[in-house]
């Protein structure tokens, strides 16, 4: 088993992606999570670029990171100065990180046209920078920028830059597909060439790929097969332009799919999904639902034929057990579903032998989806639909009417007020509440009417609210689909409502959310009371 080092650059290269921003506390917390997973190297940032990164290196020293090593990122010294006199070199030393990652030019075009120095001077810049940091006691990783393009145009000079870094004391030379334009076969060929170039110096190679051709993960795996001992990338593939190699997929493929490699010390990968979603949440980014291995849709099955096969053998439409990466299997229902989907989704109702009821449920799903409903993110509404079709649905309250009014007060502040009239346990309830908007006001008035009878609703909260126009060509008369996600201390559930009126669609989804909460609380065992209380 060949151990492959995992080098994470989410905190530096990842934050160069559009819309990606992390606070100092975010960076420290992500560092801790990466260390808990067993990542070998975490690149914390570029200490010369901003105060936040400089402060990160001061505070990260207080964290218990086990075997994870923190890296400070920088560039080779500037032209015309010594390494000791270069501000970037000094910033790297002040960071006091045990590892310094230095990027230098490999492509002769960049040396002469971008840096505007001679080819010989660039070699000296590489030697001086790596040697200076090495003499200061740092482990040095050298990133060979634009290696694959440089080797393609001038392999002799590209090889000289690699050897300059290795001879100066670099522990590892990382080959960068900076423009992200290489193909897997090119990556493999040039990785083998670089590995051969450095073999006599005893310095191994790593790989750093960008995703401009949607091949970053494939290119990374090709480089590992060709001899690379370290892979660099970011969690969820965030990064500049089209992003970096997604370490989630790289780790899962190396650890679970390919043979002969060991990652993260050979430990379990069951926290990959949790880590992926943690980084999305921390960066305030939307989850990529179709992300391989960890996406919400990665093991979701919608087609009836697929679900039928999955019920007999999960490997028929799943390449691995989702639990290996901390994910879960999901069965979806839609107009594409067959009876197998309905059977899978209604197991807890114990109605799988009632073929007529299954057909009724399926027909109802198809009819509602034709109206604009969608149950993939609204399994709670589907659960209530099953109860209605089975004749077991008894509402906890009767809706009589509701009214929402939006206006301004004397100070021109917007005021939203909702009124609901319900019949609860035979008694009429007529309540009014204000809110930050129509849905919030409706929710407040509904709770006001129900809390006295159903105190468990105080534990329920709305966590997401999504609106979509279904037939947008109808303009302002389009049908609206509203999906509400709710949660309590035990579960998260989704409900859906559809109408030409956004308030009515929201009301339907909101009522379903409350009804589902009350139904599920009826079947959940009440928590045992402490012995002292029982004695009274």
LOKE-430202 format. One record per residue (C-alpha): residue number from 1; residue in three letters; x, y, z. Coordinates in steps of 0.25 Angstrom, whole numbers. Layout:
BEGIN
SITE / n / res / px / py / pz
SITE / NUM / ALA / X / Y / Z;
...
//
This chain:
BEGIN
SITE / n / res / px / py / pz
SITE / 1 / UNK / 0 / 0 / 0;
SITE / 2 / UNK / 6 / 13 / -4;
SITE / 3 / UNK / 3 / 25 / 5;
SITE / 4 / UNK / -2 / 37 / -2;
SITE / 5 / UNK / -1 / 50 / 5;
SITE / 6 / UNK / -13 / 59 / 5;
SITE / 7 / UNK / -10 / 74 / 4;
SITE / 8 / UNK / -22 / 84 / 6;
SITE / 9 / UNK / -22 / 98 / 0;
SITE / 10 / UNK / -36 / 102 / 3;
SITE / 11 / UNK / -32 / 113 / 12;
SITE / 12 / UNK / -23 / 119 / 1;
SITE / 13 / UNK / -25 / 115 / -13;
SITE / 14 / UNK / -40 / 111 / -10;
SITE / 15 / UNK / -43 / 126 / -5;
SITE / 16 / UNK / -39 / 131 / -19;
SITE / 17 / UNK / -52 / 125 / -24;
SITE / 18 / UNK / -63 / 135 / -28;
SITE / 19 / UNK / -72 / 137 / -16;
SITE / 20 / UNK / -63 / 129 / -6;
SITE / 21 / UNK / -59 / 137 / 6;
SITE / 22 / UNK / -55 / 132 / 20;
SITE / 23 / UNK / -53 / 139 / 33;
SITE / 24 / UNK / -41 / 137 / 42;
SITE / 25 / UNK / -50 / 128 / 51;
SITE / 26 / UNK / -55 / 121 / 39;
SITE / 27 / UNK / -41 / 117 / 35;
SITE / 28 / UNK / -37 / 112 / 49;
SITE / 29 / UNK / -50 / 104 / 50;
SITE / 30 / UNK / -48 / 97 / 36;
SITE / 31 / UNK / -33 / 95 / 40;
SITE / 32 / UNK / -38 / 87 / 52;
SITE / 33 / UNK / -48 / 79 / 44;
SITE / 34 / UNK / -37 / 75 / 34;
SITE / 35 / UNK / -28 / 71 / 45;
SITE / 36 / UNK / -39 / 62 / 51;
SITE / 37 / UNK / -40 / 55 / 38;
SITE / 38 / UNK / -26 / 53 / 37;
SITE / 39 / UNK / -21 / 62 / 25;
SITE / 40 / UNK / -6 / 62 / 25;
SITE / 41 / UNK / -4 / 77 / 21;
SITE / 42 / UNK / -13 / 89 / 22;
SITE / 43 / UNK / -9 / 102 / 15;
SITE / 44 / UNK / -13 / 113 / 23;
SITE / 45 / UNK / -11 / 125 / 14;
SITE / 46 / UNK / -1 / 135 / 9;
SITE / 47 / UNK / 4 / 143 / 21;
SITE / 48 / UNK / 9 / 155 / 13;
SITE / 49 / UNK / -4 / 157 / 6;
SITE / 50 / UNK / -13 / 162 / 17;
SITE / 51 / UNK / -14 / 163 / 32;
SITE / 52 / UNK / -24 / 152 / 34;
SITE / 53 / UNK / -15 / 142 / 28;
SITE / 54 / UNK / -3 / 147 / 37;
SITE / 55 / UNK / -12 / 146 / 49;
SITE / 56 / UNK / -17 / 132 / 45;
SITE / 57 / UNK / -2 / 127 / 47;
SITE / 58 / UNK / -1 / 133 / 61;
SITE / 59 / UNK / -14 / 127 / 65;
SITE / 60 / UNK / -13 / 113 / 58;
SITE / 61 / UNK / -2 / 110 / 67;
SITE / 62 / UNK / -11 / 108 / 79;
SITE / 63 / UNK / -19 / 97 / 72;
SITE / 64 / UNK / -17 / 83 / 75;
SITE / 65 / UNK / -15 / 77 / 61;
SITE / 66 / UNK / -9 / 64 / 63;
SITE / 67 / UNK / 0 / 60 / 52;
SITE / 68 / UNK / -6 / 70 / 42;
SITE / 69 / UNK / 5 / 80 / 38;
SITE / 70 / UNK / 1 / 95 / 35;
SITE / 71 / UNK / 7 / 101 / 22;
SITE / 72 / UNK / 10 / 116 / 19;
SITE / 73 / UNK / 9 / 120 / 5;
SITE / 74 / UNK / 19 / 129 / -3;
SITE / 75 / UNK / 26 / 132 / -15;
SITE / 76 / UNK / 41 / 131 / -19;
SITE / 77 / UNK / 49 / 144 / -16;
SITE / 78 / UNK / 47 / 156 / -25;
SITE / 79 / UNK / 57 / 159 / -36;
SITE / 80 / UNK / 69 / 167 / -32;
SITE / 81 / UNK / 69 / 165 / -17;
SITE / 82 / UNK / 74 / 154 / -7;
SITE / 83 / UNK / 65 / 144 / -1;
SITE / 84 / UNK / 68 / 150 / 13;
SITE / 85 / UNK / 64 / 164 / 8;
SITE / 86 / UNK / 51 / 159 / 1;
SITE / 87 / UNK / 38 / 163 / 9;
SITE / 88 / UNK / 31 / 151 / 5;
SITE / 89 / UNK / 42 / 142 / 10;
SITE / 90 / UNK / 42 / 149 / 23;
SITE / 91 / UNK / 27 / 148 / 24;
SITE / 92 / UNK / 28 / 133 / 23;
SITE / 93 / UNK / 38 / 132 / 34;
SITE / 94 / UNK / 30 / 141 / 43;
SITE / 95 / UNK / 18 / 132 / 41;
SITE / 96 / UNK / 26 / 121 / 48;
SITE / 97 / UNK / 19 / 110 / 41;
SITE / 98 / UNK / 27 / 97 / 41;
SITE / 99 / UNK / 25 / 96 / 25;
SITE / 100 / UNK / 27 / 107 / 15;
SITE / 101 / UNK / 21 / 105 / 1;
SITE / 102 / UNK / 28 / 113 / -10;
SITE / 103 / UNK / 23 / 115 / -24;
SITE / 104 / UNK / 32 / 118 / -35;
SITE / 105 / UNK / 32 / 119 / -50;
SITE / 106 / UNK / 34 / 106 / -59;
SITE / 107 / UNK / 30 / 111 / -73;
SITE / 108 / UNK / 40 / 120 / -80;
SITE / 109 / UNK / 29 / 128 / -86;
SITE / 110 / UNK / 25 / 133 / -72;
SITE / 111 / UNK / 39 / 135 / -68;
SITE / 112 / UNK / 43 / 144 / -79;
SITE / 113 / UNK / 29 / 151 / -82;
SITE / 114 / UNK / 22 / 151 / -68;
SITE / 115 / UNK / 34 / 152 / -58;
SITE / 116 / UNK / 43 / 159 / -69;
SITE / 117 / UNK / 55 / 152 / -64;
SITE / 118 / UNK / 66 / 144 / -71;
SITE / 119 / UNK / 64 / 129 / -70;
SITE / 120 / UNK / 77 / 128 / -62;
SITE / 121 / UNK / 72 / 138 / -52;
SITE / 122 / UNK / 59 / 130 / -50;
SITE / 123 / UNK / 67 / 118 / -46;
SITE / 124 / UNK / 75 / 126 / -36;
SITE / 125 / UNK / 62 / 131 / -30;
SITE / 126 / UNK / 57 / 117 / -28;
SITE / 127 / UNK / 70 / 112 / -22;
SITE / 128 / UNK / 72 / 124 / -13;
SITE / 129 / UNK / 57 / 124 / -8;
SITE / 130 / UNK / 57 / 109 / -5;
SITE / 131 / UNK / 71 / 109 / 1;
SITE / 132 / UNK / 68 / 121 / 10;
SITE / 133 / UNK / 56 / 115 / 16;
SITE / 134 / UNK / 62 / 101 / 17;
SITE / 135 / UNK / 74 / 107 / 25;
SITE / 136 / UNK / 64 / 114 / 34;
SITE / 137 / UNK / 59 / 100 / 38;
SITE / 138 / UNK / 46 / 99 / 30;
SITE / 139 / UNK / 41 / 88 / 22;
SITE / 140 / UNK / 40 / 93 / 8;
SITE / 141 / UNK / 30 / 89 / -3;
SITE / 142 / UNK / 32 / 95 / -16;
SITE / 143 / UNK / 20 / 97 / -26;
SITE / 144 / UNK / 25 / 97 / -40;
SITE / 145 / UNK / 15 / 107 / -46;
SITE / 146 / UNK / 10 / 104 / -61;
SITE / 147 / UNK / 19 / 91 / -61;
SITE / 148 / UNK / 11 / 84 / -71;
SITE / 149 / UNK / 10 / 95 / -81;
SITE / 150 / UNK / 25 / 98 / -78;
SITE / 151 / UNK / 29 / 84 / -80;
SITE / 152 / UNK / 21 / 83 / -93;
SITE / 153 / UNK / 28 / 96 / -99;
SITE / 154 / UNK / 42 / 95 / -93;
SITE / 155 / UNK / 44 / 82 / -86;
SITE / 156 / UNK / 59 / 84 / -84;
SITE / 157 / UNK / 57 / 97 / -76;
SITE / 158 / UNK / 45 / 92 / -68;
SITE / 159 / UNK / 54 / 80 / -64;
SITE / 160 / UNK / 65 / 90 / -59;
SITE / 161 / UNK / 55 / 98 / -50;
SITE / 162 / UNK / 51 / 85 / -44;
SITE / 163 / UNK / 65 / 81 / -41;
SITE / 164 / UNK / 68 / 95 / -36;
SITE / 165 / UNK / 57 / 93 / -25;
SITE / 166 / UNK / 61 / 79 / -22;
SITE / 167 / UNK / 76 / 82 / -21;
SITE / 168 / UNK / 73 / 94 / -12;
SITE / 169 / UNK / 66 / 85 / -2;
SITE / 170 / UNK / 52 / 84 / -6;
SITE / 171 / UNK / 45 / 72 / 1;
SITE / 172 / UNK / 35 / 71 / -10;
SITE / 173 / UNK / 33 / 77 / -24;
SITE / 174 / UNK / 18 / 78 / -27;
SITE / 175 / UNK / 15 / 79 / -42;
SITE / 176 / UNK / 4 / 89 / -45;
SITE / 177 / UNK / -6 / 89 / -56;
SITE / 178 / UNK / -9 / 104 / -54;
SITE / 179 / UNK / -17 / 106 / -66;
SITE / 180 / UNK / -25 / 94 / -64;
SITE / 181 / UNK / -24 / 90 / -79;
SITE / 182 / UNK / -17 / 77 / -79;
SITE / 183 / UNK / -22 / 63 / -82;
SITE / 184 / UNK / -20 / 51 / -73;
SITE / 185 / UNK / -11 / 44 / -83;
SITE / 186 / UNK / -2 / 57 / -83;
SITE / 187 / UNK / -2 / 58 / -68;
SITE / 188 / UNK / 2 / 43 / -67;
SITE / 189 / UNK / 13 / 45 / -77;
SITE / 190 / UNK / 19 / 57 / -72;
SITE / 191 / UNK / 18 / 53 / -57;
SITE / 192 / UNK / 26 / 40 / -61;
SITE / 193 / UNK / 36 / 49 / -67;
SITE / 194 / UNK / 38 / 59 / -55;
SITE / 195 / UNK / 39 / 47 / -46;
SITE / 196 / UNK / 50 / 41 / -54;
SITE / 197 / UNK / 57 / 55 / -55;
SITE / 198 / UNK / 57 / 56 / -40;
SITE / 199 / UNK / 59 / 41 / -36;
SITE / 200 / UNK / 75 / 42 / -35;
SITE / 201 / UNK / 72 / 54 / -25;
SITE / 202 / UNK / 63 / 46 / -17;
SITE / 203 / UNK / 52 / 56 / -17;
SITE / 204 / UNK / 38 / 51 / -20;
SITE / 205 / UNK / 27 / 59 / -28;
SITE / 206 / UNK / 13 / 63 / -24;
SITE / 207 / UNK / 1 / 68 / -33;
SITE / 208 / UNK / -8 / 81 / -33;
SITE / 209 / UNK / -19 / 82 / -43;
SITE / 210 / UNK / -29 / 92 / -47;
SITE / 211 / UNK / -42 / 88 / -53;
SITE / 212 / UNK / -44 / 97 / -65;
SITE / 213 / UNK / -46 / 84 / -74;
SITE / 214 / UNK / -54 / 77 / -63;
SITE / 215 / UNK / -43 / 67 / -62;
SITE / 216 / UNK / -36 / 72 / -49;
SITE / 217 / UNK / -40 / 59 / -41;
SITE / 218 / UNK / -37 / 50 / -53;
SITE / 219 / UNK / -23 / 57 / -55;
SITE / 220 / UNK / -20 / 56 / -41;
SITE / 221 / UNK / -22 / 41 / -41;
SITE / 222 / UNK / -14 / 39 / -54;
SITE / 223 / UNK / -3 / 46 / -47;
SITE / 224 / UNK / -3 / 37 / -35;
SITE / 225 / UNK / -3 / 25 / -44;
SITE / 226 / UNK / 9 / 31 / -50;
SITE / 227 / UNK / 17 / 33 / -37;
SITE / 228 / UNK / 12 / 45 / -30;
SITE / 229 / UNK / 12 / 43 / -15;
SITE / 230 / UNK / 4 / 56 / -11;
SITE / 231 / UNK / -9 / 62 / -16;
SITE / 232 / UNK / -13 / 76 / -14;
SITE / 233 / UNK / -27 / 81 / -15;
SITE / 234 / UNK / -39 / 88 / -8;
SITE / 235 / UNK / -51 / 83 / -1;
SITE / 236 / UNK / -63 / 82 / -11;
SITE / 237 / UNK / -53 / 87 / -22;
SITE / 238 / UNK / -55 / 102 / -19;
SITE / 239 / UNK / -45 / 111 / -25;
SITE / 240 / UNK / -42 / 121 / -36;
SITE / 241 / UNK / -49 / 120 / -49;
SITE / 242 / UNK / -54 / 106 / -50;
SITE / 243 / UNK / -48 / 102 / -37;
SITE / 244 / UNK / -38 / 92 / -32;
SITE / 245 / UNK / -37 / 77 / -31;
SITE / 246 / UNK / -48 / 73 / -21;
SITE / 247 / UNK / -41 / 66 / -10;
SITE / 248 / UNK / -54 / 59 / -6;
SITE / 249 / UNK / -55 / 52 / -19;
SITE / 250 / UNK / -40 / 50 / -19;
SITE / 251 / UNK / -39 / 44 / -5;
SITE / 252 / UNK / -51 / 35 / -8;
SITE / 253 / UNK / -46 / 29 / -21;
SITE / 254 / UNK / -32 / 27 / -15;
SITE / 255 / UNK / -37 / 21 / -2;
SITE / 256 / UNK / -49 / 13 / -7;
SITE / 257 / UNK / -49 / 11 / -22;
SITE / 258 / UNK / -34 / 9 / -26;
SITE / 259 / UNK / -25 / -2 / -20;
SITE / 260 / UNK / -11 / 0 / -15;
SITE / 261 / UNK / -13 / 13 / -8;
SITE / 262 / UNK / -15 / 18 / 6;
SITE / 263 / UNK / -20 / 32 / 10;
SITE / 264 / UNK / -22 / 38 / 23;
SITE / 265 / UNK / -15 / 28 / 30;
SITE / 266 / UNK / -24 / 17 / 25;
SITE / 267 / UNK / -35 / 21 / 34;
SITE / 268 / UNK / -50 / 22 / 32;
SITE / 269 / UNK / -56 / 32 / 21;
SITE / 270 / UNK / -69 / 32 / 28;
SITE / 271 / UNK / -68 / 47 / 31;
SITE / 272 / UNK / -66 / 52 / 17;
SITE / 273 / UNK / -80 / 56 / 15;
SITE / 274 / UNK / -80 / 63 / 28;
SITE / 275 / UNK / -67 / 71 / 25;
SITE / 276 / UNK / -72 / 75 / 11;
SITE / 277 / UNK / -85 / 81 / 16;
SITE / 278 / UNK / -78 / 87 / 28;
SITE / 279 / UNK / -69 / 95 / 18;
SITE / 280 / UNK / -81 / 99 / 9;
SITE / 281 / UNK / -88 / 104 / 22;
SITE / 282 / UNK / -76 / 111 / 27;
SITE / 283 / UNK / -74 / 118 / 14;
SITE / 284 / UNK / -89 / 121 / 13;
SITE / 285 / UNK / -90 / 114 / 0;
SITE / 286 / UNK / -101 / 105 / -6;
SITE / 287 / UNK / -98 / 90 / -6;
SITE / 288 / UNK / -96 / 84 / -20;
SITE / 289 / UNK / -107 / 73 / -19;
SITE / 290 / UNK / -101 / 65 / -30;
SITE / 291 / UNK / -87 / 65 / -25;
SITE / 292 / UNK / -81 / 51 / -26;
SITE / 293 / UNK / -80 / 43 / -13;
SITE / 294 / UNK / -85 / 53 / -3;
SITE / 295 / UNK / -96 / 61 / -11;
SITE / 296 / UNK / -111 / 59 / -6;
SITE / 297 / UNK / -114 / 53 / -20;
SITE / 298 / UNK / -102 / 44 / -21;
SITE / 299 / UNK / -110 / 32 / -16;
SITE / 300 / UNK / -124 / 37 / -20;
SITE / 301 / UNK / -132 / 28 / -28;
SITE / 302 / UNK / -144 / 33 / -36;
SITE / 303 / UNK / -147 / 24 / -48;
SITE / 304 / UNK / -156 / 12 / -45;
SITE / 305 / UNK / -147 / 2 / -51;
SITE / 306 / UNK / -135 / 7 / -43;
SITE / 307 / UNK / -143 / 6 / -30;
SITE / 308 / UNK / -148 / -8 / -33;
SITE / 309 / UNK / -134 / -12 / -36;
SITE / 310 / UNK / -128 / -5 / -23;
SITE / 311 / UNK / -139 / -13 / -15;
SITE / 312 / UNK / -133 / -26 / -19;
SITE / 313 / UNK / -118 / -22 / -20;
SITE / 314 / UNK / -113 / -9 / -16;
SITE / 315 / UNK / -100 / -11 / -25;
SITE / 316 / UNK / -109 / -11 / -37;
SITE / 317 / UNK / -110 / 4 / -38;
SITE / 318 / UNK / -100 / 9 / -27;
SITE / 319 / UNK / -85 / 8 / -29;
SITE / 320 / UNK / -82 / 7 / -14;
SITE / 321 / UNK / -89 / 7 / 0;
SITE / 322 / UNK / -93 / 21 / 3;
SITE / 323 / UNK / -90 / 19 / 18;
SITE / 324 / UNK / -75 / 18 / 14;
SITE / 325 / UNK / -74 / 33 / 12;
SITE / 326 / UNK / -85 / 37 / 22;
SITE / 327 / UNK / -96 / 39 / 12;
SITE / 328 / UNK / -110 / 32 / 11;
SITE / 329 / UNK / -119 / 25 / 0;
SITE / 330 / UNK / -131 / 33 / -4;
SITE / 331 / UNK / -143 / 28 / -12;
SITE / 332 / UNK / -151 / 39 / -19;
SITE / 333 / UNK / -165 / 40 / -24;
SITE / 334 / UNK / -170 / 47 / -37;
SITE / 335 / UNK / -177 / 45 / -50;
SITE / 336 / UNK / -165 / 36 / -54;
SITE / 337 / UNK / -167 / 27 / -42;
SITE / 338 / UNK / -173 / 13 / -42;
SITE / 339 / UNK / -179 / 5 / -31;
SITE / 340 / UNK / -165 / 1 / -26;
SITE / 341 / UNK / -163 / 15 / -22;
SITE / 342 / UNK / -176 / 16 / -15;
SITE / 343 / UNK / -173 / 3 / -8;
SITE / 344 / UNK / -160 / 8 / -3;
SITE / 345 / UNK / -165 / 21 / 1;
SITE / 346 / UNK / -177 / 15 / 9;
SITE / 347 / UNK / -170 / 4 / 17;
SITE / 348 / UNK / -174 / 10 / 30;
SITE / 349 / UNK / -188 / 10 / 27;
SITE / 350 / UNK / -188 / -5 / 24;
SITE / 351 / UNK / -197 / -4 / 12;
SITE / 352 / UNK / -188 / -10 / 2;
SITE / 353 / UNK / -197 / -22 / -1;
SITE / 354 / UNK / -209 / -13 / -5;
SITE / 355 / UNK / -206 / -12 / -20;
SITE / 356 / UNK / -219 / -4 / -22;
SITE / 357 / UNK / -215 / 7 / -11;
SITE / 358 / UNK / -201 / 7 / -18;
SITE / 359 / UNK / -207 / 10 / -31;
SITE / 360 / UNK / -216 / 21 / -25;
SITE / 361 / UNK / -204 / 28 / -18;
SITE / 362 / UNK / -196 / 27 / -31;
SITE / 363 / UNK / -207 / 33 / -39;
SITE / 364 / UNK / -209 / 44 / -29;
SITE / 365 / UNK / -194 / 48 / -30;
SITE / 366 / UNK / -194 / 48 / -45;
SITE / 367 / UNK / -207 / 57 / -45;
SITE / 368 / UNK / -201 / 67 / -34;
SITE / 369 / UNK / -187 / 68 / -41;
SITE / 370 / UNK / -195 / 71 / -54;
SITE / 371 / UNK / -200 / 83 / -46;
SITE / 372 / UNK / -186 / 87 / -42;
SITE / 373 / UNK / -184 / 80 / -29;
SITE / 374 / UNK / -171 / 73 / -26;
SITE / 375 / UNK / -168 / 63 / -15;
SITE / 376 / UNK / -153 / 61 / -16;
SITE / 377 / UNK / -150 / 71 / -6;
SITE / 378 / UNK / -164 / 70 / 1;
SITE / 379 / UNK / -165 / 56 / 7;
SITE / 380 / UNK / -173 / 61 / 19;
SITE / 381 / UNK / -184 / 65 / 9;
SITE / 382 / UNK / -183 / 52 / 2;
SITE / 383 / UNK / -185 / 45 / 15;
SITE / 384 / UNK / -198 / 53 / 18;
SITE / 385 / UNK / -202 / 50 / 3;
SITE / 386 / UNK / -201 / 35 / 6;
SITE / 387 / UNK / -209 / 36 / 19;
SITE / 388 / UNK / -220 / 44 / 11;
SITE / 389 / UNK / -220 / 33 / 0;
SITE / 390 / UNK / -221 / 22 / 11;
SITE / 391 / UNK / -232 / 29 / 18;
SITE / 392 / UNK / -224 / 30 / 31;
SITE / 393 / UNK / -222 / 45 / 30;
SITE / 394 / UNK / -230 / 52 / 42;
SITE / 395 / UNK / -226 / 67 / 42;
SITE / 396 / UNK / -222 / 73 / 56;
SITE / 397 / UNK / -229 / 86 / 53;
SITE / 398 / UNK / -239 / 91 / 43;
SITE / 399 / UNK / -235 / 103 / 34;
SITE / 400 / UNK / -247 / 113 / 33;
SITE / 401 / UNK / -240 / 125 / 27;
SITE / 402 / UNK / -228 / 133 / 28;
SITE / 403 / UNK / -224 / 148 / 24;
SITE / 404 / UNK / -211 / 155 / 21;
SITE / 405 / UNK / -209 / 170 / 21;
SITE / 406 / UNK / -197 / 178 / 17;
SITE / 407 / UNK / -196 / 193 / 19;
SITE / 408 / UNK / -188 / 204 / 26;
SITE / 409 / UNK / -189 / 211 / 39;
SITE / 410 / UNK / -188 / 226 / 42;
SITE / 411 / UNK / -173 / 225 / 41;
SITE / 412 / UNK / -174 / 218 / 27;
SITE / 413 / UNK / -169 / 205 / 33;
SITE / 414 / UNK / -174 / 193 / 26;
SITE / 415 / UNK / -184 / 185 / 35;
SITE / 416 / UNK / -189 / 171 / 32;
SITE / 417 / UNK / -201 / 165 / 40;
SITE / 418 / UNK / -207 / 152 / 38;
SITE / 419 / UNK / -221 / 147 / 44;
SITE / 420 / UNK / -224 / 132 / 44;
SITE / 421 / UNK / -238 / 126 / 48;
SITE / 422 / UNK / -237 / 111 / 52;
SITE / 423 / UNK / -245 / 100 / 59;
SITE / 424 / UNK / -237 / 93 / 69;
SITE / 425 / UNK / -243 / 82 / 78;
SITE / 426 / UNK / -257 / 87 / 75;
SITE / 427 / UNK / -253 / 101 / 79;
SITE / 428 / UNK / -252 / 113 / 70;
SITE / 429 / UNK / -238 / 120 / 70;
SITE / 430 / UNK / -237 / 134 / 64;
SITE / 431 / UNK / -223 / 140 / 65;
SITE / 432 / UNK / -215 / 151 / 60;
SITE / 433 / UNK / -200 / 153 / 59;
SITE / 434 / UNK / -189 / 162 / 52;
SITE / 435 / UNK / -177 / 157 / 45;
SITE / 436 / UNK / -165 / 161 / 37;
SITE / 437 / UNK / -173 / 157 / 25;
SITE / 438 / UNK / -186 / 149 / 21;
SITE / 439 / UNK / -180 / 135 / 23;
SITE / 440 / UNK / -174 / 139 / 36;
SITE / 441 / UNK / -187 / 146 / 41;
SITE / 442 / UNK / -196 / 134 / 37;
SITE / 443 / UNK / -186 / 125 / 44;
SITE / 444 / UNK / -187 / 133 / 57;
SITE / 445 / UNK / -203 / 134 / 56;
SITE / 446 / UNK / -204 / 119 / 53;
SITE / 447 / UNK / -195 / 116 / 65;
SITE / 448 / UNK / -202 / 126 / 74;
SITE / 449 / UNK / -215 / 118 / 71;
SITE / 450 / UNK / -209 / 104 / 73;
SITE / 451 / UNK / -199 / 105 / 84;
SITE / 452 / UNK / -208 / 104 / 95;
SITE / 453 / UNK / -213 / 91 / 90;
SITE / 454 / UNK / -200 / 86 / 84;
SITE / 455 / UNK / -189 / 91 / 93;
SITE / 456 / UNK / -179 / 82 / 85;
SITE / 457 / UNK / -180 / 92 / 73;
SITE / 458 / UNK / -171 / 102 / 82;
SITE / 459 / UNK / -159 / 92 / 78;
SITE / 460 / UNK / -162 / 94 / 63;
SITE / 461 / UNK / -155 / 104 / 55;
SITE / 462 / UNK / -154 / 108 / 40;
SITE / 463 / UNK / -140 / 106 / 34;
SITE / 464 / UNK / -142 / 109 / 19;
SITE / 465 / UNK / -152 / 115 / 10;
SITE / 466 / UNK / -151 / 114 / -5;
SITE / 467 / UNK / -160 / 119 / -16;
SITE / 468 / UNK / -160 / 116 / -31;
SITE / 469 / UNK / -169 / 120 / -43;
SITE / 470 / UNK / -173 / 107 / -50;
SITE / 471 / UNK / -179 / 113 / -63;
SITE / 472 / UNK / -171 / 126 / -64;
SITE / 473 / UNK / -176 / 129 / -78;
SITE / 474 / UNK / -189 / 133 / -71;
SITE / 475 / UNK / -182 / 145 / -64;
SITE / 476 / UNK / -188 / 150 / -52;
SITE / 477 / UNK / -200 / 140 / -53;
SITE / 478 / UNK / -190 / 128 / -53;
SITE / 479 / UNK / -192 / 117 / -43;
SITE / 480 / UNK / -183 / 117 / -31;
SITE / 481 / UNK / -177 / 105 / -24;
SITE / 482 / UNK / -172 / 108 / -9;
SITE / 483 / UNK / -164 / 98 / -2;
SITE / 484 / UNK / -162 / 100 / 13;
SITE / 485 / UNK / -152 / 92 / 21;
SITE / 486 / UNK / -155 / 91 / 36;
SITE / 487 / UNK / -148 / 85 / 48;
SITE / 488 / UNK / -149 / 81 / 62;
SITE / 489 / UNK / -139 / 74 / 72;
SITE / 490 / UNK / -140 / 61 / 65;
SITE / 491 / UNK / -143 / 63 / 50;
SITE / 492 / UNK / -143 / 72 / 38;
SITE / 493 / UNK / -154 / 71 / 28;
SITE / 494 / UNK / -159 / 78 / 15;
SITE / 495 / UNK / -173 / 81 / 11;
SITE / 496 / UNK / -179 / 87 / -2;
SITE / 497 / UNK / -190 / 96 / -7;
SITE / 498 / UNK / -194 / 101 / -21;
SITE / 499 / UNK / -203 / 112 / -25;
SITE / 500 / UNK / -204 / 124 / -34;
SITE / 501 / UNK / -203 / 132 / -21;
SITE / 502 / UNK / -190 / 132 / -14;
SITE / 503 / UNK / -197 / 134 / 0;
SITE / 504 / UNK / -207 / 122 / -3;
SITE / 505 / UNK / -195 / 113 / -7;
SITE / 506 / UNK / -188 / 117 / 5;
SITE / 507 / UNK / -200 / 114 / 14;
SITE / 508 / UNK / -202 / 100 / 9;
SITE / 509 / UNK / -187 / 97 / 11;
SITE / 510 / UNK / -187 / 103 / 25;
SITE / 511 / UNK / -200 / 95 / 29;
SITE / 512 / UNK / -194 / 82 / 24;
SITE / 513 / UNK / -181 / 85 / 32;
SITE / 514 / UNK / -189 / 87 / 45;
SITE / 515 / UNK / -198 / 75 / 42;
SITE / 516 / UNK / -186 / 66 / 39;
SITE / 517 / UNK / -180 / 71 / 52;
SITE / 518 / UNK / -192 / 67 / 60;
SITE / 519 / UNK / -194 / 53 / 54;
SITE / 520 / UNK / -179 / 49 / 56;
SITE / 521 / UNK / -180 / 54 / 70;
SITE / 522 / UNK / -192 / 44 / 73;
SITE / 523 / UNK / -183 / 32 / 69;
SITE / 524 / UNK / -170 / 37 / 75;
SITE / 525 / UNK / -170 / 31 / 90;
SITE / 526 / UNK / -170 / 42 / 100;
SITE / 527 / UNK / -157 / 44 / 108;
SITE / 528 / UNK / -157 / 36 / 121;
SITE / 529 / UNK / -158 / 45 / 133;
SITE / 530 / UNK / -147 / 45 / 144;
SITE / 531 / UNK / -150 / 36 / 155;
SITE / 532 / UNK / -151 / 47 / 165;
SITE / 533 / UNK / -163 / 53 / 157;
SITE / 534 / UNK / -170 / 40 / 156;
SITE / 535 / UNK / -170 / 38 / 171;
SITE / 536 / UNK / -179 / 50 / 172;
//
